[in-house]
Amino acid sequence: MRIVAGTMSAVVLAGVGIGWAAQAGLTSGMYTSDALKALAPDAPRSVHGDTNILLIGLDSRKAMDGSDLPAQFVTDKLHAGDSDVGGYNTNTLLLLHVPGDGSRASAAAIPRDDYVNVPGYGMRKIKEAYGLAKADEETRLRDTGVTDAAQLEQKSREVGRKSTLTTVQNLLHVPIDHFAEVNLIGFYNIAQALGPLQVCLNAPVHDDYSGANFPAGKQTLDPSQALAFVRQRHGLDNGDLDRTHRQQAFISAVIANLKSTGVIGNLGKMQGLVDAAKKDIVIDSGMDPVKFASQASNLTGGDLDFYTLPIEGYATVNGQDVNKVDVTRLRTEVSRLFATGDPTGWPTTTAPATKPSGHETVDVVNGTDHAGLAASTASEMAALGYRTGSLSTGSAVTSTDIRYGTGGEGLAATLADRYGVTAVADSALPTNRVAVTLGPDSVGVDLTPPTTQVPAPAASTASPGVPAPAAPTAGPQGAPIAADQGTPCVD
């Protein structure tokens, strides 16, 4: 659902720029954030006028000031429990690539349950990066004497945004030039301002959790129905992955609506849409709607393809269902989808990942407060064919550190991929030696090399005359959805 609101926001911003010179106050009052400053100042930026925008969908039942959203709205219209449900997970993350030359745009959805390295918290579901950091910051602020609810909410959310931005950039090694965040109520308000929207289902659905109750085929949805359509995941063969495809198809309907109703370019209509959106949307303080609009005609024209980044399979970690991912593969896929090649400036190891040759030795240091972590990690390494050396407890570190001597670069690269960090050459280490200092981000890391097999979807239940969804390939999960090819039918 948050994919939809975030992408609608990007399209709205593109249209806003058309008349900005005539009405400079069109987006005044929209919340802005400086969270992008948390990214490394020397991290690569997009080139050739391209723009990458991370769209963050926050699964929060809270308003910007921390107050509860109206109970009748959350319970009756959203079928979303109450304001204590949902927390601050980013249940949707979408990386939008807008080429500077006006060519076709691409959007890569990151499944919310991908099990990745979250700086400062170790291996977690990517959706948790925001909420973990927000909760810790709110506690810290309270301990320093801050009591104002609105201030607590705004300052702690800012830290949550920084955590999410850093996690995504570390994961994908791709520049993030801008971002937009939207909460639960933002979608409803935008959908209400847009009016009826047409979607298509391959099969009928009935889901009490989301309130989705629709026949197969094309149909027009009101705002409450739209929420149910994009929120349903129970009863779908591939759960969240199918829900992501629904959200992508829904955005196609949004773009079609904007084009057919003449909203884009009409200041009066745009004003109503922006007024509905801006109280629930946060954009980065560096976003320039005029500049963005000058290169975003591909968005408003529907020249946009949606992809879902691949997973390698499923696992259960500490009682939670997670998606297993191959970090190297994700980076390669994003680079290919965005046609940017390997971005220059990202720290890299000197050799490709490799299996242990038997000549290398790995020394393991526990830099955390988790007793026995060095021993358990060394045991796991030994089971996978690594030769381990010394085990020790060292000073506390904030993140895992991997260093290698001559001949150890390949094995160091393999370990670095598993921990989601960068290996560094160290001339002080002996030949074929690798030193791993475990940080809090190492807890729960699975060192087993991932496979490249993508789980096949369940059999299609497509309606007669409706093409079945394409099976996943070696690329992104499932078939891409093109925003300008009518109303796509989805499961």
C-alpha positions as CSV (number, residue, x, y, z in Angstrom):
1,M,0.0,0.0,0.0
2,R,2.7,2.5,0.9
3,I,4.4,1.9,-2.5
4,V,1.2,3.3,-4.1
5,A,1.1,6.4,-1.9
6,G,4.8,7.1,-2.3
7,T,4.8,6.7,-6.0
8,M,1.6,8.8,-6.3
9,S,3.5,11.4,-4.3
10,A,6.4,11.3,-6.8
11,V,3.9,11.7,-9.7
12,V,2.2,14.5,-7.9
13,L,5.5,16.3,-7.4
14,A,6.3,15.9,-11.1
15,G,3.0,17.5,-12.1
16,V,3.3,20.2,-9.5
17,G,6.5,21.5,-11.1
18,I,4.7,22.3,-14.4
19,G,3.0,25.3,-12.8
20,W,5.4,26.1,-10.1
21,A,6.5,29.5,-11.5
22,A,2.9,30.6,-11.6
23,Q,2.0,29.4,-8.1
24,A,5.1,29.0,-6.0
25,G,3.1,28.2,-2.8
26,L,1.5,25.0,-4.2
27,T,3.4,22.7,-1.9
28,S,3.9,25.0,1.0
29,G,3.3,23.3,4.3
30,M,4.6,19.9,3.2
31,Y,6.8,18.3,5.8
32,T,10.5,18.1,4.9
33,S,13.5,16.2,6.4
34,D,17.3,16.4,6.5
35,A,17.7,12.7,7.0
36,L,19.7,12.3,3.7
37,K,22.6,14.0,5.4
38,A,23.1,10.8,7.4
39,L,24.4,9.1,4.3
40,A,28.2,9.1,3.8
41,P,29.3,12.4,2.3
42,D,31.7,10.6,-0.1
43,A,29.0,8.1,-1.3
44,P,28.5,8.3,-5.1
45,R,25.8,10.5,-6.5
46,S,23.7,9.8,-9.6
47,V,25.2,11.1,-12.9
48,H,23.9,12.2,-16.3
49,G,21.0,14.0,-14.6
50,D,19.5,10.8,-13.3
51,T,17.5,10.8,-10.0
52,N,17.0,7.9,-7.6
53,I,14.2,8.3,-5.1
54,L,13.5,6.0,-2.2
55,L,9.8,5.8,-1.4
56,I,9.2,4.8,2.2
57,G,5.8,3.5,3.3
58,L,5.4,3.7,7.0
59,D,3.0,1.2,8.6
60,S,2.1,3.6,11.4
61,R,-1.4,4.4,12.8
62,K,0.0,7.7,14.2
63,A,-0.2,11.2,12.9
64,M,2.9,13.4,12.5
65,D,2.5,14.7,16.0
66,G,2.4,11.3,17.5
67,S,-1.3,11.3,18.2
68,D,-3.5,8.3,17.3
69,L,-5.3,8.4,14.0
70,P,-9.1,8.4,14.4
71,A,-10.2,5.0,15.6
72,Q,-13.2,4.9,13.2
73,F,-10.8,5.5,10.3
74,V,-8.2,2.9,11.3
75,T,-10.7,0.2,12.2
76,D,-13.6,0.8,9.9
77,K,-12.1,2.2,6.7
78,L,-8.6,0.5,6.8
79,H,-9.5,-2.7,8.5
80,A,-6.2,-2.2,10.3
81,G,-6.9,-2.9,13.9
82,D,-6.2,0.1,16.1
83,S,-3.5,2.7,16.6
84,D,-1.3,0.3,18.7
85,V,-0.9,-2.1,15.7
86,G,1.8,-1.8,13.1
87,G,4.4,0.1,15.0
88,Y,6.9,1.9,12.7
89,N,7.8,-0.8,10.2
90,T,8.5,0.3,6.7
91,N,6.3,-2.3,5.1
92,T,7.0,-1.0,1.7
93,L,10.3,0.3,0.2
94,L,10.5,1.2,-3.4
95,L,13.5,2.6,-5.2
96,L,12.5,4.8,-8.2
97,H,15.0,5.5,-10.9
98,V,14.2,8.5,-13.2
99,P,16.7,8.8,-16.1
100,G,17.8,12.3,-16.8
101,D,17.3,11.9,-20.5
102,G,13.5,11.3,-20.1
103,S,13.7,7.7,-21.1
104,R,11.7,5.0,-19.4
105,A,11.8,5.0,-15.6
106,S,12.2,1.9,-13.4
107,A,11.1,1.1,-9.9
108,A,12.5,-1.7,-7.8
109,A,10.4,-2.9,-4.8
110,I,12.4,-4.3,-1.9
111,P,10.3,-7.0,-0.1
112,R,9.7,-6.0,3.5
113,D,10.9,-9.3,5.0
114,D,14.3,-9.4,3.3
115,Y,16.8,-10.5,6.0
116,V,19.7,-8.0,5.8
117,N,22.3,-6.1,7.8
118,V,20.8,-3.2,9.7
119,P,23.6,-1.0,11.0
120,G,23.8,-1.1,14.8
121,Y,21.2,-4.0,15.0
122,G,22.7,-6.9,13.1
123,M,20.7,-9.1,10.8
124,R,17.1,-8.0,10.8
125,K,14.1,-7.8,8.5
126,I,14.7,-4.6,6.4
127,K,11.3,-3.3,7.5
128,E,12.6,-3.1,11.1
129,A,15.4,-0.6,10.4
130,Y,13.1,2.4,10.9
131,G,11.2,1.3,14.0
132,L,14.3,0.0,15.9
133,A,16.2,3.3,15.5
134,K,13.1,5.4,16.2
135,A,12.4,3.5,19.5
136,D,16.0,3.9,20.7
137,E,16.1,7.6,19.9
138,E,12.8,8.2,21.6
139,T,14.1,6.5,24.7
140,R,17.3,8.5,24.6
141,L,15.3,11.8,24.2
142,R,13.0,10.9,27.1
143,D,16.1,10.2,29.2
144,T,17.5,13.7,28.4
145,G,14.2,15.3,29.6
146,V,12.2,15.7,26.4
147,T,8.5,15.3,27.2
148,D,6.7,17.1,24.4
149,A,4.9,14.4,22.4
150,A,5.2,16.1,19.0
151,Q,8.9,16.8,19.4
152,L,9.5,13.2,20.5
153,E,7.7,12.0,17.5
154,Q,9.3,14.2,14.9
155,K,12.9,13.8,16.2
156,S,12.7,10.1,16.7
157,R,11.2,9.6,13.2
158,E,14.0,11.5,11.7
159,V,16.5,8.9,13.2
160,G,14.3,6.2,11.8
161,R,14.5,7.6,8.4
162,K,18.3,7.9,8.6
163,S,18.4,4.2,9.6
164,T,16.3,3.1,6.7
165,L,18.2,5.2,4.1
166,T,21.5,3.9,5.4
167,T,20.3,0.3,5.4
168,V,19.0,0.5,1.8
169,Q,22.1,2.2,0.4
170,N,24.5,-0.2,2.2
171,L,22.4,-3.1,0.8
172,L,22.1,-2.1,-2.8
173,H,25.2,0.1,-3.3
174,V,23.2,2.7,-5.3
175,P,23.0,6.4,-4.9
176,I,19.8,7.8,-3.1
177,D,19.3,11.3,-4.3
178,H,15.9,12.0,-2.7
179,F,13.2,10.2,-0.6
180,A,9.6,10.5,0.3
181,E,7.8,9.0,3.2
182,V,4.0,8.5,3.6
183,N,2.0,7.0,6.4
184,L,-1.2,4.9,6.4
185,I,-3.7,7.7,6.2
186,G,-1.9,9.4,3.4
187,F,-2.9,6.8,0.9
188,Y,-6.6,7.1,1.8
189,N,-6.6,10.9,1.4
190,I,-4.8,10.7,-2.0
191,A,-7.1,8.0,-3.3
192,Q,-10.1,10.1,-2.2
193,A,-8.8,13.1,-4.0
194,L,-8.2,11.1,-7.2
195,G,-11.6,9.5,-7.4
196,P,-12.6,6.0,-8.7
197,L,-9.8,3.9,-10.0
198,Q,-9.9,0.8,-12.2
199,V,-8.1,-2.4,-11.4
200,C,-8.2,-6.0,-12.6
201,L,-8.0,-9.4,-10.7
202,N,-7.3,-12.8,-12.2
203,A,-9.5,-14.5,-9.6
204,P,-12.1,-13.4,-7.0
205,V,-10.9,-12.8,-3.5
206,H,-12.5,-12.6,0.0
207,D,-10.3,-11.6,2.9
208,D,-11.6,-10.5,6.3
209,Y,-8.3,-9.2,7.4
210,S,-8.0,-6.4,4.8
211,G,-11.7,-6.2,3.9
212,A,-10.9,-7.2,0.3
213,N,-14.0,-8.7,-1.3
214,F,-13.9,-8.5,-5.1
215,P,-14.9,-10.6,-8.1
216,A,-12.5,-11.5,-10.9
217,G,-12.0,-9.1,-13.8
218,K,-11.9,-5.3,-14.2
219,Q,-13.7,-3.2,-11.6
220,T,-13.7,0.4,-10.2
221,L,-12.8,1.0,-6.6
222,D,-13.6,3.7,-4.1
223,P,-11.0,4.8,-1.5
224,S,-11.9,2.2,1.1
225,Q,-11.9,-0.6,-1.5
226,A,-8.6,0.7,-2.9
227,L,-7.1,0.3,0.6
228,A,-8.4,-3.3,0.8
229,F,-7.1,-4.1,-2.7
230,V,-3.5,-3.0,-2.0
231,R,-3.3,-4.2,1.6
232,Q,-4.5,-7.8,1.1
233,R,-1.8,-10.5,1.6
234,H,-3.7,-13.3,3.4
235,G,-5.1,-15.8,1.0
236,L,-2.6,-14.9,-1.8
237,D,-0.4,-17.7,-3.1
238,N,2.8,-15.7,-2.6
239,G,1.7,-13.5,0.3
240,D,3.7,-10.2,0.4
241,L,5.2,-10.8,-3.1
242,D,1.7,-10.9,-4.6
243,R,0.6,-7.9,-2.6
244,T,3.6,-6.0,-4.1
245,H,2.5,-6.8,-7.6
246,R,-1.0,-5.6,-6.7
247,Q,0.4,-2.3,-5.5
248,Q,2.4,-1.9,-8.7
249,A,-0.7,-2.6,-10.8
250,F,-2.6,-0.1,-8.8
251,I,-0.1,2.7,-9.5
252,S,-0.7,2.0,-13.2
253,A,-4.4,2.8,-12.5
254,V,-3.4,6.0,-10.7
255,I,-1.3,7.2,-13.6
256,A,-4.1,6.4,-16.1
257,N,-6.5,8.4,-13.9
258,L,-4.2,11.4,-13.7
259,K,-3.9,11.4,-17.5
260,S,-7.6,10.8,-18.3
261,T,-8.9,13.4,-15.9
262,G,-6.5,16.2,-16.9
263,V,-5.1,16.6,-13.4
264,I,-1.5,17.0,-14.5
265,G,-0.9,20.5,-15.6
266,N,-4.1,21.9,-14.2
267,L,-3.2,24.0,-11.2
268,G,-6.7,23.9,-9.6
269,K,-6.9,20.2,-9.7
270,M,-3.3,19.8,-8.7
271,Q,-3.9,22.0,-5.7
272,G,-6.6,19.8,-4.4
273,L,-4.5,16.7,-4.8
274,V,-1.5,18.2,-3.1
275,D,-3.6,19.5,-0.2
276,A,-4.8,16.0,0.3
277,A,-1.3,14.6,0.3
278,K,1.0,17.0,1.9
279,K,-0.1,16.7,5.5
280,D,0.8,13.0,5.5
281,I,3.9,13.0,3.3
282,V,7.5,13.9,4.2
283,I,10.0,14.7,1.4
284,D,13.7,15.5,1.8
285,S,14.6,19.1,2.1
286,G,16.7,19.0,-1.0
287,M,13.8,18.1,-3.3
288,D,13.2,20.7,-6.0
289,P,9.8,20.1,-7.6
290,V,10.8,22.4,-10.6
291,K,14.0,20.4,-11.4
292,F,12.3,17.1,-10.7
293,A,9.4,18.0,-13.1
294,S,11.8,18.9,-15.8
295,Q,13.0,15.3,-16.0
296,A,9.9,13.4,-14.8
297,S,7.6,13.5,-17.8
298,N,8.2,9.8,-18.0
299,L,6.4,9.4,-14.7
300,T,3.4,11.5,-15.6
301,G,3.3,9.8,-19.0
302,G,3.3,6.3,-17.5
303,D,6.7,5.3,-19.0
304,L,7.5,3.3,-15.9
305,D,8.3,-0.4,-15.3
306,F,7.9,-2.0,-11.8
307,Y,10.1,-4.8,-10.7
308,T,10.3,-6.8,-7.4
309,L,13.8,-7.6,-6.3
310,P,14.5,-11.4,-6.1
311,I,14.7,-13.5,-3.0
312,E,16.5,-16.8,-2.7
313,G,14.0,-18.6,-0.6
314,Y,12.5,-18.5,2.9
315,A,13.8,-19.2,6.4
316,T,12.7,-19.0,10.0
317,V,15.0,-17.0,12.3
318,N,14.2,-16.6,16.0
319,G,10.6,-17.6,15.3
320,Q,10.2,-15.1,12.5
321,D,9.7,-15.9,8.8
322,V,12.3,-14.0,6.7
323,N,13.3,-13.8,3.1
324,K,16.8,-15.1,2.3
325,V,18.6,-12.8,-0.2
326,D,21.9,-12.7,-2.0
327,V,23.4,-9.3,-1.5
328,T,25.7,-9.5,-4.5
329,R,22.8,-10.5,-6.7
330,L,20.6,-7.7,-5.5
331,R,23.3,-5.1,-6.3
332,T,23.8,-6.6,-9.7
333,E,20.1,-6.6,-10.5
334,V,19.6,-3.0,-9.4
335,S,22.6,-1.9,-11.5
336,R,21.1,-3.7,-14.5
337,L,17.6,-2.5,-14.1
338,F,18.7,1.1,-13.7
339,A,21.2,0.7,-16.6
340,T,23.8,2.6,-14.6
341,G,26.5,-0.1,-14.7
342,D,28.6,-0.6,-11.5
343,P,28.6,2.8,-9.8
344,T,32.1,4.2,-9.2
345,G,33.2,5.1,-5.8
346,W,31.7,2.2,-3.8
347,P,34.3,0.5,-1.6
348,T,35.0,-2.9,-3.1
349,T,37.2,-5.9,-2.3
350,T,40.2,-6.7,-4.5
351,A,38.9,-10.0,-5.6
352,P,35.6,-11.8,-6.3
353,A,34.0,-13.9,-3.7
354,T,35.3,-17.5,-3.5
355,K,35.1,-20.7,-1.6
356,P,37.8,-21.4,1.0
357,S,40.9,-23.0,-0.7
358,G,42.1,-24.6,2.5
359,H,45.2,-22.4,2.7
360,E,43.5,-19.4,4.5
361,T,43.1,-19.2,8.2
362,V,40.4,-17.1,9.9
363,D,41.0,-15.5,13.3
364,V,37.8,-14.5,15.1
365,V,37.4,-11.8,17.7
366,N,34.2,-11.1,19.7
367,G,33.7,-7.4,19.7
368,T,30.2,-7.7,21.3
369,D,28.6,-8.4,24.7
370,H,27.3,-11.7,23.4
371,A,29.3,-14.3,25.3
372,G,30.6,-17.2,23.2
373,L,29.9,-15.5,19.9
374,A,33.5,-16.0,18.6
375,A,33.4,-19.7,19.4
376,S,30.0,-20.3,17.9
377,T,30.9,-18.4,14.7
378,A,34.2,-20.3,14.4
379,S,32.3,-23.5,14.7
380,E,29.9,-22.5,12.0
381,M,32.9,-21.5,9.8
382,A,34.6,-24.9,10.4
383,A,31.4,-26.7,9.4
384,L,31.5,-24.9,6.1
385,G,35.1,-25.7,5.4
386,Y,36.9,-22.7,6.8
387,R,40.2,-23.2,8.8
388,T,39.9,-21.2,11.9
389,G,42.8,-19.9,14.0
390,S,42.8,-17.9,17.2
391,L,39.5,-17.0,19.1
392,S,39.4,-14.1,21.5
393,T,37.3,-11.4,23.1
394,G,38.3,-7.8,22.1
395,S,37.1,-4.3,22.7
396,A,33.5,-3.4,21.7
397,V,33.1,-2.4,18.1
398,T,30.0,-0.8,16.4
399,S,30.1,-3.0,13.3
400,T,31.8,-6.1,12.0
401,D,35.4,-5.5,10.7
402,I,37.0,-7.9,8.2
403,R,40.7,-7.5,7.3
404,Y,43.0,-9.7,5.2
405,G,46.6,-10.3,4.3
406,T,48.1,-11.3,1.0
407,G,46.3,-14.3,-0.4
408,G,43.2,-13.9,1.9
409,E,41.3,-11.4,-0.3
410,G,39.0,-14.0,-1.9
411,L,37.9,-15.6,1.3
412,A,37.6,-12.1,2.9
413,A,35.3,-11.1,0.1
414,T,33.1,-14.1,0.7
415,L,32.8,-13.3,4.4
416,A,32.2,-9.6,3.7
417,D,29.3,-10.5,1.4
418,R,27.7,-12.6,4.1
419,Y,28.1,-9.9,6.8
420,G,27.1,-7.1,4.4
421,V,30.4,-5.2,5.0
422,T,33.6,-4.3,3.1
423,A,36.8,-6.2,3.6
424,V,40.0,-4.2,3.9
425,A,43.6,-5.2,3.1
426,D,46.0,-5.1,6.0
427,S,49.7,-5.4,5.4
428,A,50.3,-6.3,9.1
429,L,48.5,-9.6,8.7
430,P,50.4,-12.7,7.6
431,T,49.9,-14.3,4.2
432,N,46.6,-16.2,3.8
433,R,45.3,-14.7,7.0
434,V,41.8,-13.2,7.6
435,A,40.8,-11.4,10.8
436,V,37.1,-11.0,11.6
437,T,36.1,-8.8,14.5
438,L,32.4,-9.4,15.2
439,G,30.2,-6.4,15.9
440,P,26.5,-6.3,16.9
441,D,25.6,-6.5,13.3
442,S,27.0,-10.0,13.1
443,V,24.5,-11.6,15.5
444,G,22.3,-14.1,13.6
445,V,24.2,-13.9,10.3
446,D,23.9,-17.1,8.2
447,L,27.3,-17.9,6.7
448,T,25.9,-20.5,4.4
449,P,26.4,-19.4,0.8
450,P,23.0,-18.6,-0.8
451,T,21.8,-20.4,-3.9
452,T,20.5,-18.6,-7.0
453,Q,17.3,-20.7,-7.2
454,V,14.2,-18.5,-7.1
455,P,11.1,-20.2,-5.6
456,A,8.5,-20.9,-8.3
457,P,5.0,-19.4,-7.8
458,A,2.0,-21.6,-7.2
459,A,-0.2,-22.5,-10.1
460,S,-2.0,-19.6,-11.7
461,T,-5.7,-19.1,-11.2
462,A,-6.0,-16.7,-14.1
463,S,-9.4,-16.1,-15.6
464,P,-10.1,-17.2,-19.2
465,G,-8.5,-14.9,-21.7
466,V,-6.2,-13.3,-19.1
467,P,-2.4,-14.2,-19.5
468,A,-1.0,-16.1,-16.5
469,P,1.8,-14.3,-14.6
470,A,5.2,-15.1,-15.8
471,A,7.3,-17.4,-13.7
472,P,10.3,-15.9,-11.9
473,T,13.5,-16.0,-13.8
474,A,17.1,-15.4,-12.9
475,G,16.2,-11.7,-12.7
476,P,13.6,-9.9,-10.5
477,Q,10.8,-11.7,-8.8
478,G,8.0,-12.3,-11.2
479,A,7.2,-10.5,-14.4
480,P,7.6,-6.7,-14.5
481,I,4.5,-4.5,-14.6
482,A,4.4,-1.7,-17.2
483,A,2.5,1.4,-16.1
484,D,1.4,2.4,-19.6
485,Q,0.0,-0.9,-20.8
486,G,-3.6,-0.6,-19.8
487,T,-5.0,-2.2,-16.7
488,P,-2.9,-5.2,-15.8
489,C,-4.7,-8.2,-14.2
490,V,-3.0,-9.6,-11.1
491,D,-3.5,-12.3,-8.5
